[in-house]
Amino acid sequence: MSPQISYRGNKNPITKKLSFFEGGHQLEKLEFALAVAQTKGDEEKSLVLRKKIVELGGNVEEPGT
């Protein structure tokens, strides 16, 4: 007889929503990647990263805040 383990998923799973901080962190990462791509002269990657930044809503904060 083989041991059997059963698992029942939670009926009310906790869903994680992106908070402002997490969205801001993702935006910072994309902006850094954009700066690196521009430094290397990679126009194709720069365009892709710009589109992703716009999809996240762009940077609404002033620099240094």
Secondary structure, DSSP 8 states (H G I E B T S, - for coil): ----------SS-------HHHHHHHHHHHHHHHHHHHHHT-HHHHHHHHHHHHHTT---S-TT-
